[in-house]
């Protein structure tokens, strides 16, 4: 089983939009787990210099899959996250 890492990048404490994005990622991860795709969900602090340097993200929420930012500045739908993770798992 391939493991995909999904990072939800936003401030600490998380704003409402970041909380909503994280819930969508977690629901997608649960659904994908049943399809045989292991998804590790992490929270990353957008205020961290290391995160800014690594991703160049200045707008939250942002979603990074396996170290690549795929979504920035908006809350994604669960099915959009599932599609992106499935592409990363190929």
C-alpha positions, 0 to 999 in steps of 0.5 A: 500500500502506497502512503501519501502525505497530505499537509493542511497548511494554515495558521495556529490556531487554525482559522475556520477555513483551515478547519474546514479544509482539514475536515475535508482532507480527513474525510477523503483520507478515510474514504481512500483508506477503504480503496487501499490508499494510505493517507497521512494527514499533517497540519503545518503552520503557515507562520513557520519560516521553514514552511514558507521557505519550503512551499512559498505559501503565503495564503491559507488554507493550502494543501500540499500532497507529497511535498507539492502544493496543489491548492492554495487560498481556498477550501477544497471539496472532498472529491477534489482532494480524493482525485488529487491523492489518487493521481499522486498514488499512481 
